[in-house]
Amino acid sequence: MLSSDDRAQLAGAICATAETLGQTISATAAELMAEDLAVFAPTDIRKALQACRRELAGKLTLAAVLQRIQAEDGRPGKDEAWAIAMTTNDEFETVVLTDEIQIALGAAKPVLDAGDKVGARMAFISAYERLVSQAREDRKTVNWHVSVGFDASRRVEAIAKAVQMQRIPQESGQKYLADMRVVPVTEDGRALAGLITGEVTRPTPAVREKLQGVKTSMLEMRAASAERKDEIRIEAANALADRRALLLRQVEELESRRASHG
């Protein structure tokens, strides 16, 4: 919250910004705008006014300043949000998404399941924009969280990218990656993990037999007949349905928490 002196300086910056756009704002109007903007961080306000000076062709308005402040809150635009939502269709993919994306995806899921991807996108965007608007009105910070997929290498890549894009804190990213790289305490566990890490260990005879079975099944999959490939796709679809069910349960929990805090 800005102090009275800071609000006075902000009112002066608002008048100066309006002047660069060929507009004159009264001191009273500038003070009212400064009062409404006082809840935001000074850096965000300064960037928004700078963007207004560069981008606006018409008059400076409170809405124009607010739009630019909110655009910097870390929430993706509707098209990027839809693209993120669609990556949840791949059960092997680790997805980093916001609360609004997850809830909007839950709203669009019945349409998507019916095979209407265009209608699902429209339903998603409508819900997403409404949720984002409400979150911004409530001045809620963006909350990114991780939906872990089955592919271990993609998990590392997705989380590292999220940290790089500052969507999750570096500490949280390190914790996720550390959790994924926990070394099994037994030789057998390390041998199983070696299928992913490439580290060679000496498993017991029983586990050696299991490992051989895994390798054999992997080779069979590569040479699978058309019928077997259909079976594999069905199994993958079932796994995807399980993951979607999990996402929907998480959506219900999020909506329940929103209702209890509302």
Contacts in CASP RR format, 6 or more apart in sequence:
PFRMAT RR
TARGET T0000
AUTHOR 0000-0000-0000
METHOD contacts of the structure
MODEL  1
MLSSDDRAQLAGAICATAETLGQTISATAAELMAEDLAVFAPTDIRKALQ
ACRRELAGKLTLAAVLQRIQAEDGRPGKDEAWAIAMTTNDEFETVVLTDE
IQIALGAAKPVLDAGDKVGARMAFISAYERLVSQAREDRKTVNWHVSVGF
DASRRVEAIAKAVQMQRIPQESGQKYLADMRVVPVTEDGRALAGLITGEV
TRPTPAVREKLQGVKTSMLEMRAASAERKDEIRIEAANALADRRALLLRQ
VEELESRRASHG
1 38 0 8 1.000
1 39 0 8 1.000
2 10 0 8 1.000
2 34 0 8 1.000
2 38 0 8 1.000
2 42 0 8 1.000
6 38 0 8 1.000
6 42 0 8 1.000
7 31 0 8 1.000
7 34 0 8 1.000
7 35 0 8 1.000
7 38 0 8 1.000
8 31 0 8 1.000
8 34 0 8 1.000
10 34 0 8 1.000
10 37 0 8 1.000
10 38 0 8 1.000
10 42 0 8 1.000
10 45 0 8 1.000
11 27 0 8 1.000
11 30 0 8 1.000
11 31 0 8 1.000
11 33 0 8 1.000
11 34 0 8 1.000
12 30 0 8 1.000
12 34 0 8 1.000
13 46 0 8 1.000
13 49 0 8 1.000
14 25 0 8 1.000
14 30 0 8 1.000
14 33 0 8 1.000
14 34 0 8 1.000
14 49 0 8 1.000
14 60 0 8 1.000
15 25 0 8 1.000
15 27 0 8 1.000
15 30 0 8 1.000
17 49 0 8 1.000
17 52 0 8 1.000
17 53 0 8 1.000
17 60 0 8 1.000
18 24 0 8 1.000
18 25 0 8 1.000
18 30 0 8 1.000
18 59 0 8 1.000
18 60 0 8 1.000
20 53 0 8 1.000
21 52 0 8 1.000
21 53 0 8 1.000
21 56 0 8 1.000
21 58 0 8 1.000
21 59 0 8 1.000
21 60 0 8 1.000
23 58 0 8 1.000
23 59 0 8 1.000
23 60 0 8 1.000
25 33 0 8 1.000
25 60 0 8 1.000
33 62 0 8 1.000
33 65 0 8 1.000
36 62 0 8 1.000
37 45 0 8 1.000
37 62 0 8 1.000
37 65 0 8 1.000
37 66 0 8 1.000
37 69 0 8 1.000
39 139 0 8 1.000
40 69 0 8 1.000
44 69 0 8 1.000
44 72 0 8 1.000
45 65 0 8 1.000
45 69 0 8 1.000
47 68 0 8 1.000
47 69 0 8 1.000
47 72 0 8 1.000
48 65 0 8 1.000
48 66 0 8 1.000
48 68 0 8 1.000
48 69 0 8 1.000
48 72 0 8 1.000
49 65 0 8 1.000
51 68 0 8 1.000
52 60 0 8 1.000
52 64 0 8 1.000
52 65 0 8 1.000
52 68 0 8 1.000
55 68 0 8 1.000
56 64 0 8 1.000
70 136 0 8 1.000
73 136 0 8 1.000
73 141 0 8 1.000
73 142 0 8 1.000
74 142 0 8 1.000
74 167 0 8 1.000
75 81 0 8 1.000
75 98 0 8 1.000
75 100 0 8 1.000
75 132 0 8 1.000
75 135 0 8 1.000
75 136 0 8 1.000
75 142 0 8 1.000
76 84 0 8 1.000
76 98 0 8 1.000
76 101 0 8 1.000
78 125 0 8 1.000
78 128 0 8 1.000
78 129 0 8 1.000
81 98 0 8 1.000
81 100 0 8 1.000
81 101 0 8 1.000
81 104 0 8 1.000
81 124 0 8 1.000
81 125 0 8 1.000
81 128 0 8 1.000
82 121 0 8 1.000
82 124 0 8 1.000
82 125 0 8 1.000
82 128 0 8 1.000
84 95 0 8 1.000
84 96 0 8 1.000
84 97 0 8 1.000
84 101 0 8 1.000
85 97 0 8 1.000
85 101 0 8 1.000
85 104 0 8 1.000
85 105 0 8 1.000
85 108 0 8 1.000
85 124 0 8 1.000
87 93 0 8 1.000
87 95 0 8 1.000
88 95 0 8 1.000
88 97 0 8 1.000
88 105 0 8 1.000
88 147 0 8 1.000
88 243 0 8 1.000
88 244 0 8 1.000
88 247 0 8 1.000
89 240 0 8 1.000
90 240 0 8 1.000
91 149 0 8 1.000
91 150 0 8 1.000
91 236 0 8 1.000
91 239 0 8 1.000
91 240 0 8 1.000
91 242 0 8 1.000
91 243 0 8 1.000
92 149 0 8 1.000
92 150 0 8 1.000
92 151 0 8 1.000
92 154 0 8 1.000
93 149 0 8 1.000
93 151 0 8 1.000
93 154 0 8 1.000
93 158 0 8 1.000
94 146 0 8 1.000
94 147 0 8 1.000
94 148 0 8 1.000
94 149 0 8 1.000
94 151 0 8 1.000
94 154 0 8 1.000
94 155 0 8 1.000
94 157 0 8 1.000
94 158 0 8 1.000
94 159 0 8 1.000
95 146 0 8 1.000
95 147 0 8 1.000
95 149 0 8 1.000
95 158 0 8 1.000
96 144 0 8 1.000
96 145 0 8 1.000
96 146 0 8 1.000
96 147 0 8 1.000
96 158 0 8 1.000
96 159 0 8 1.000
96 161 0 8 1.000
96 162 0 8 1.000
96 167 0 8 1.000
96 168 0 8 1.000
97 144 0 8 1.000
97 145 0 8 1.000
97 147 0 8 1.000
98 142 0 8 1.000
98 143 0 8 1.000
98 144 0 8 1.000
98 145 0 8 1.000
99 131 0 8 1.000
99 135 0 8 1.000
99 143 0 8 1.000
99 145 0 8 1.000
99 254 0 8 1.000
100 128 0 8 1.000
100 131 0 8 1.000
100 132 0 8 1.000
100 135 0 8 1.000
101 128 0 8 1.000
102 147 0 8 1.000
102 247 0 8 1.000
102 250 0 8 1.000
102 251 0 8 1.000
102 254 0 8 1.000
103 127 0 8 1.000
103 131 0 8 1.000
103 251 0 8 1.000
103 254 0 8 1.000
103 255 0 8 1.000
104 124 0 8 1.000
104 125 0 8 1.000
104 127 0 8 1.000
104 128 0 8 1.000
104 131 0 8 1.000
105 124 0 8 1.000
105 247 0 8 1.000
105 251 0 8 1.000
106 247 0 8 1.000
106 248 0 8 1.000
106 251 0 8 1.000
107 123 0 8 1.000
107 124 0 8 1.000
107 127 0 8 1.000
108 119 0 8 1.000
108 120 0 8 1.000
108 121 0 8 1.000
108 123 0 8 1.000
108 124 0 8 1.000
108 127 0 8 1.000
109 120 0 8 1.000
109 244 0 8 1.000
109 248 0 8 1.000
111 119 0 8 1.000
111 120 0 8 1.000
111 123 0 8 1.000
112 120 0 8 1.000
135 142 0 8 1.000
144 162 0 8 1.000
144 167 0 8 1.000
144 168 0 8 1.000
145 168 0 8 1.000
146 158 0 8 1.000
146 159 0 8 1.000
146 162 0 8 1.000
146 168 0 8 1.000
146 176 0 8 1.000
147 243 0 8 1.000
147 247 0 8 1.000
148 155 0 8 1.000
149 155 0 8 1.000
149 243 0 8 1.000
150 239 0 8 1.000
152 180 0 8 1.000
152 196 0 8 1.000
153 196 0 8 1.000
155 176 0 8 1.000
155 180 0 8 1.000
156 177 0 8 1.000
156 180 0 8 1.000
159 168 0 8 1.000
159 173 0 8 1.000
159 176 0 8 1.000
159 177 0 8 1.000
160 173 0 8 1.000
160 177 0 8 1.000
162 168 0 8 1.000
162 173 0 8 1.000
163 169 0 8 1.000
163 170 0 8 1.000
163 172 0 8 1.000
163 173 0 8 1.000
168 176 0 8 1.000
183 190 0 8 1.000
183 193 0 8 1.000
184 190 0 8 1.000
184 192 0 8 1.000
184 193 0 8 1.000
187 201 0 8 1.000
187 202 0 8 1.000
187 203 0 8 1.000
187 204 0 8 1.000
188 203 0 8 1.000
188 204 0 8 1.000
188 207 0 8 1.000
189 203 0 8 1.000
189 207 0 8 1.000
190 199 0 8 1.000
190 201 0 8 1.000
191 201 0 8 1.000
191 202 0 8 1.000
191 203 0 8 1.000
191 207 0 8 1.000
191 208 0 8 1.000
191 211 0 8 1.000
192 203 0 8 1.000
192 207 0 8 1.000
192 210 0 8 1.000
192 211 0 8 1.000
193 199 0 8 1.000
194 200 0 8 1.000
194 201 0 8 1.000
195 211 0 8 1.000
195 214 0 8 1.000
203 211 0 8 1.000
220 228 0 8 1.000
221 228 0 8 1.000
221 232 0 8 1.000
224 232 0 8 1.000
END
